[in-house]
């Protein structure tokens, strides 16, 4: 029952907030305000419902060091996507035609803030964490990563390949990031930095959601495997390779820090937990 309560609370904020942001998409500053408000509200609701249903401190959203962790994630996400765009440009698949729209970037900032926070709370804060408690890190990473990819099939220009690419480069990577850091601030920042770089700066299609009007007036061309086609650069092999490489790095860090939860380890901890409860 606690799982249902947690999901319903976060999903409710996500749905209301996303609808408000979309409704205000013609007003950049209102989109920014509503997007940031949705992100803040989702974090507050997540903290409240987890404390109430699990009766514990919400350490994954601890305030101490939150800004530094968030900034670190943003830098990683931005740098990763910039590296992908540079590689695509060197192969002739990305073209800058001039300066784009500042107001467009402002609106995208709000939209991406809401999307990054709500998706990370649902997929890594709730789904990955709760599945990991029962099945361990490896199976949780696989299952939630695949589900994250499948969710993107709902986007207007989605494709089976695009969903597969998202599962590998984002679903697996962001789950591995959470496993390595055991906080949500870094994956939230990474998710936001990646999405805002794509839509708000380089003005490319984000996950098959149509054209973006960011700081640069730009376009992509070439084969789908190079540019990602209608799905955007997230469907490029360069992006898949970058996401897979970062996934390996995060999993190595998780293993080094002793953050990998195995089914054997979980089974060994269960008796101790039951004894604690019985007292």
C-alpha positions in Angstrom: 0.0 0.0 0.0 2.9 2.4 0.7 4.1 2.0 -2.8 0.7 3.0 -4.2 0.5 6.0 -2.0 3.9 7.2 -2.9 3.3 6.8 -6.7 -0.1 8.4 -6.6 1.3 11.5 -4.7 4.2 12.1 -7.0 2.2 11.3 -10.2 -0.5 13.7 -9.2 1.9 16.6 -8.8 3.6 15.6 -12.1 0.3 15.5 -14.1 -1.0 18.8 -12.7 2.3 20.5 -13.1 3.0 19.3 -16.6 -0.5 20.2 -17.8 0.0 23.7 -16.4 3.4 24.1 -18.1 2.1 22.9 -21.5 -0.9 25.3 -21.2 1.5 28.2 -20.6 4.0 27.2 -23.4 3.3 30.4 -25.3 4.5 32.5 -22.3 8.1 31.7 -21.6 8.4 33.3 -18.2 5.1 31.7 -17.0 6.4 28.4 -18.2 9.6 28.9 -16.3 7.7 29.8 -13.1 5.3 26.9 -13.4 8.0 24.4 -14.3 10.2 25.3 -11.3 7.2 25.4 -9.0 6.2 21.9 -10.2 9.8 20.7 -9.5 9.8 22.2 -6.0 6.3 20.8 -5.2 7.2 17.3 -6.4 10.3 17.3 -4.1 8.3 18.4 -1.1 5.5 15.9 -1.8 8.0 13.1 -2.3 9.7 13.9 1.0 6.4 14.1 2.9 4.9 10.9 1.5 8.1 8.9 2.0 8.5 10.1 5.6 4.9 9.3 6.4 4.8 5.9 4.8 8.3 4.6 5.5 8.8 6.5 8.8 12.4 7.4 8.1 14.5 10.4 7.1 14.6 11.0 3.3 18.3 10.7 3.0 18.2 10.6 -0.8 17.0 14.2 -0.8 19.1 15.4 2.1 19.6 19.2 2.1 23.2 19.1 3.2 25.3 19.3 0.1 22.3 19.3 -2.2 23.3 22.3 -4.3 26.8 21.0 -4.9 25.4 17.6 -5.9 22.8 19.1 -8.2 25.4 21.3 -9.9 27.7 18.4 -10.3 25.0 16.5 -12.1 24.1 19.4 -14.3 27.7 19.7 -15.4 28.0 16.0 -16.2 24.8 16.0 -18.2 25.6 19.2 -20.1 29.2 18.1 -20.8 28.0 14.7 -22.0 25.5 16.1 -24.4 27.9 18.7 -25.7 30.4 16.0 -26.4 27.8 14.1 -28.4 26.8 17.2 -30.4 30.5 18.0 -31.2 31.0 14.4 -32.5 27.8 14.6 -34.6 28.9 18.0 -36.0 32.4 16.8 -36.9 30.7 14.1 -39.0 28.6 16.7 -40.7 25.3 15.9 -38.9 24.7 19.1 -36.9 24.6 22.6 -38.3 24.4 26.0 -36.6 22.7 28.8 -38.6 22.8 31.6 -36.1 21.4 32.8 -32.8 18.1 31.3 -31.7 15.6 32.3 -29.1 16.4 33.5 -25.5 12.7 33.4 -24.6 12.5 29.9 -26.0 15.4 28.7 -23.8 13.7 30.3 -20.8 10.5 28.3 -21.4 12.4 25.1 -22.1 14.3 25.6 -18.8 11.0 25.4 -16.8 9.7 22.5 -18.8 12.9 20.5 -18.4 13.2 21.3 -14.7 9.7 19.8 -14.1 10.4 16.8 -16.3 13.8 16.0 -14.8 12.6 16.2 -11.2 9.3 14.3 -11.6 10.8 11.5 -13.7 13.8 11.0 -11.4 11.5 10.9 -8.3 9.3 8.3 -9.9 11.8 6.2 -11.7 14.9 6.3 -9.5 13.5 7.6 -6.2 10.5 5.2 -6.1 10.6 2.5 -8.7 14.3 1.7 -8.8 14.7 2.0 -5.0 11.7 -0.2 -4.2 12.5 -2.9 -6.8 16.1 -2.9 -5.6 15.0 -3.7 -2.1 13.5 -7.0 -3.4 15.5 -8.0 -6.4 18.9 -6.3 -6.0 20.7 -3.6 -8.0 21.3 -5.5 -11.2 17.7 -6.6 -11.9 16.3 -3.3 -10.7 18.6 -1.4 -13.1 17.5 -3.7 -16.0 13.8 -3.6 -15.3 13.5 0.1 -14.6 15.8 1.1 -17.4 13.7 -0.9 -19.9 10.5 0.6 -18.5 11.9 4.1 -18.8 12.7 3.4 -22.5 9.2 2.0 -23.1 7.6 5.1 -21.6 9.2 7.2 -24.4 7.3 5.3 -27.0 4.4 7.6 -26.1 6.2 10.6 -27.6 5.0 11.9 -31.0 8.1 10.9 -33.0 9.0 7.8 -31.0 10.3 4.6 -32.5 11.4 1.2 -31.2 15.0 2.2 -31.8 14.6 5.5 -30.0 13.0 3.7 -27.0 15.9 1.2 -26.9 18.4 4.0 -27.1 16.7 5.8 -24.2 16.7 2.7 -22.1 20.5 2.2 -22.6 21.8 5.8 -22.5 19.3 7.2 -19.9 17.4 4.5 -18.1 20.5 2.4 -17.2 22.8 5.4 -16.8 20.5 7.4 -14.4 19.8 4.3 -12.3 23.6 3.6 -12.1 24.1 7.2 -11.1 21.7 6.8 -8.2 23.3 3.5 -7.2 26.7 5.2 -7.2 25.7 8.3 -5.3 22.7 7.1 -3.2 21.1 10.5 -3.6 18.6 11.9 -6.1 20.3 15.3 -6.6 23.0 14.1 -8.9 20.7 12.2 -11.3 18.2 15.0 -11.2 21.0 17.5 -12.2 22.3 15.1 -14.8 18.9 14.6 -16.3 18.2 18.3 -16.4 21.6 19.3 -17.7 21.3 16.7 -20.5 17.7 17.8 -21.5 18.4 21.5 -21.3 21.6 21.3 -23.3 19.6 19.4 -26.0 16.6 21.6 -26.2 17.5 24.9 -24.5 21.0 25.4 -26.0 21.6 23.2 -29.1 17.9 23.4 -30.2 17.6 19.7 -31.3 14.7 17.3 -30.9 14.5 15.9 -27.4 13.3 12.3 -27.2 11.0 12.6 -30.2 9.1 15.5 -28.8 9.4 17.8 -31.9 11.6 20.7 -32.7 13.1 22.9 -29.9 13.8 26.6 -30.1 16.8 27.2 -27.9 19.7 29.6 -27.8 21.1 28.3 -31.2 19.3 28.2 -34.5 20.4 24.8 -35.6 19.4 21.6 -37.5 20.5 18.1 -37.9 21.0 15.9 -41.0 22.4 12.6 -42.2 21.5 9.0 -41.3 19.4 8.1 -38.4 22.3 6.3 -36.8 24.3 9.5 -36.9 21.8 12.2 -36.1 19.0 10.2 -34.5 16.5 11.3 -37.2 13.1 12.4 -36.0 13.8 11.1 -32.5 16.7 13.6 -32.1 20.4 13.0 -31.2 19.3 10.7 -28.3 18.7 8.1 -31.1 22.3 8.5 -32.3 24.9 5.7 -31.8 27.2 8.4 -30.4 24.7 9.1 -27.6 24.2 5.4 -26.9 27.9 4.8 -26.7 28.3 7.8 -24.3 25.5 6.7 -22.1 26.8 3.1 -21.9 30.3 4.3 -21.0 29.0 6.6 -18.2 26.8 3.7 -17.0 29.9 1.5 -16.6 31.7 4.3 -14.7 28.8 4.8 -12.3 28.5 1.1 -11.7 32.2 0.8 -11.0 31.8 3.6 -8.5 28.8 1.9 -6.9 30.8 -1.3 -6.6 33.8 0.5 -5.2 31.7 2.2 -2.6 29.8 -0.9 -1.6 26.5 0.3 -2.9 25.6 -2.7 -5.0 22.7 -4.6 -3.5 22.7 -8.3 -4.4 19.8 -10.7 -3.9 22.1 -12.8 -1.7 22.9 -9.7 0.4 19.3 -8.8 0.6 18.3 -12.3 1.8 21.0 -12.2 4.5 19.7 -8.9 5.8 16.1 -10.0 5.9 16.3 -12.1 9.1 18.0 -9.3 11.0 15.3 -6.8 9.8 12.5 -9.2 10.9 14.1 -9.5 14.3 14.3 -5.8 14.6 10.6 -5.4 13.7 9.5 -8.1 16.2 11.1 -6.2 19.1 
